[in-house]
């Protein structure tokens, strides 16, 4: 996550994963939320930099990017499992 330390990335990742879990009506645990939030933010940041050339900065920006990325990962997992 751009511009955040490890501790802040875990907190923002957990929040992003939890928000994505509520948006997508998914049922996961705390560790899955943290993982989805962090990996989702990494994926979404990569896509934003590749497409737009920049990403959102700061806590709020990374929270937004993390939520979008985590929702995307949940959607892809549901497509693979056939539960979409």
C-alpha positions in Angstrom: 0.0 0.0 0.0 1.5 3.2 -1.2 2.8 5.5 1.6 1.6 3.4 4.6 3.7 1.5 7.0 3.2 -2.2 7.8 1.0 -1.6 10.8 -1.1 1.0 9.0 -1.4 -1.3 6.0 -2.8 -4.1 8.2 -5.3 -1.8 9.8 -6.4 -0.3 6.5 -6.4 -3.8 5.0 -8.6 -5.2 7.8 -11.1 -2.3 7.4 -11.1 -2.6 3.6 -11.7 -6.4 3.8 -14.5 -5.9 6.4 -16.2 -3.3 4.3 -15.9 -5.4 1.1 -17.3 -8.4 3.1 -20.4 -6.3 4.0 -20.8 -4.9 0.5 -20.5 -8.4 -1.2 -22.6 -10.2 1.5 -19.8 -12.6 2.2 -19.0 -14.4 5.4 -15.3 -14.5 6.3 -13.1 -14.2 9.3 -10.8 -11.5 10.5 -7.6 -13.0 8.9 -9.4 -13.4 5.6 -10.6 -9.8 5.8 -7.1 -8.6 6.4 -5.7 -10.7 3.6 -8.4 -9.7 1.1 -8.0 -6.0 2.0 -4.2 -6.0 1.6 -4.1 -8.2 -1.5 -7.1 -6.3 -3.0 -5.3 -3.0 -2.4 -2.1 -4.4 -4.1 -4.1 -5.6 -7.1 -6.2 -2.4 -7.4 -3.1 -0.2 -7.0 -1.3 -2.2 -9.8 -4.4 -1.8 -12.1 -4.7 1.9 -11.4 -1.0 2.6 -12.1 -1.2 0.5 -15.3 -4.3 2.1 -16.6 -4.3 5.7 -15.2 -0.6 6.1 -14.3 -1.3 7.0 -10.7 -3.0 5.7 -7.6 -4.9 7.3 -4.6 -2.6 8.2 -1.7 -3.1 8.5 2.0 -5.3 6.4 4.4 -8.6 7.2 2.9 -7.4 6.7 -0.7 -5.9 3.4 0.1 -9.0 2.3 2.0 -11.1 3.1 -1.1 -8.6 1.2 -3.3 -8.5 -1.7 -0.9 -12.3 -2.0 -0.8 -12.5 -2.0 -4.6 -9.7 -4.5 -4.9 -11.2 -6.8 -2.2 -14.6 -6.7 -3.8 -13.0 -7.6 -7.1 -11.2 -10.5 -5.5 -14.4 -11.8 -3.9 -16.2 -11.5 -7.2 -13.5 -13.4 -9.0 -13.5 -16.1 -6.3 -17.3 -16.5 -6.7 -16.9 -16.8 -10.4 -14.3 -19.6 -10.0 -16.4 -21.4 -7.4 -19.6 -20.9 -9.4 -21.5 -19.1 -6.7 -21.9 -15.8 -8.5 
